[in-house]
Structures are given as structure tokens and as C-alpha cells.
Amino acid sequence: MATAGDTKQRLADAEEHRKIYDGIMKNSAQVGVPLTMGLAMFFTQLVLGHGWWAVLWFFATYVLVWWVAKTFFSH
């Protein structure tokens, strides 16, 4: 049988797990997704032969995706 202490501990653990999950999702969306999309755009532009313009596309893509992710997760 679960006691009141066990139930209280389980609720505390569930709340802690939710905070960790929210933190991981926020950081991956605001750092990981823009970085990988920016790198994909960078290497695509290099393959297409755009040279140094690829760096510009990397930063433009990173900033745009970061802004969209930050806006989406600000609720």
C-alpha cells in the first residue's frame, strides 16, 4: 500500500521530471534545431558553389529559426 509520504514523494518527483523535460525541450528547440538547420543550409550552399555566401545563409537561417522557436516556446 502506498502511504501519504510515498504519494507526496511521487508528486514531487513528477514535478521535477516535468521541469527537466521542459528545460530540455526549450534548449533543444532554441539551440539544437536552429544550429542543425543552419548547418544544413551552410553545407547546401557550399555544395551549390556559393562559397562565402554560405556563411551568410548559415547565420540568417540560424537567427530566423531561433526567433521562431523562441516565439513558439514563449507561451
N, C-alpha and C positions, 0 to 999 in steps of 0.2 A: 504494500500500500504506500502510496505517496503521501508524504506529510506536508504540512503547510510550509516547512522550511525548504523541502525539495521543490515545491511549486514555485516558491519565491526565487530560488536559485535558477530554475529553468527559465523563468521570465527574464531575469537579469542576463542570463546567457543569450537568450534570443535577442534581446535589445542590443547587446554588444555585437553579436553577429550581424545584425541589420546595419549598425553603424559602420562596421568594417566593409560590408558589401557595398554600401552607398559610397564610401570613400574610394574603393577600388574602381567602381563603375565611373565615378566622376573623374578620377585621374586618368583612367584609360581613355575616356571619351575626350578629355581636354588636352591630353599629351600624346597618347598612343595612336589614336585614329588620325589626327592631323599630321603626325610625323610619317606614318606609313603612306598616307595619301600623297603627301608632299614628296616623299622619296619615289613613289611610283611615277608621279608627274616628272620629276627630275630625270629618272632613267629613261622614260618615254621620250622626253625631249632630246636627250643625248643620242638615243638610237635614231631619231629623226634627223639628227645632224644640226641641231640648233646651237651647239657649242655653249657659250657663256650665257645665252638667254635661258638655258635650262635652270641656272641658279635663280634667276628672277621668277620663273614659274614655280620653283620649289617654295620660295618664300611667299609668293602670292597664294598658292594653294594652301600652305600651312596656316597662314593668317585667316583666310576665308573659312576653312574647316574648323579652326579653333574657335572663331567667333560664333559659327553656327552651333557647335557643340556646347559652348558656354551659355549661349542664349537658351538652348533646348533644356539644359540641366539646371537652369537658374530658378525653376519653379519649386 
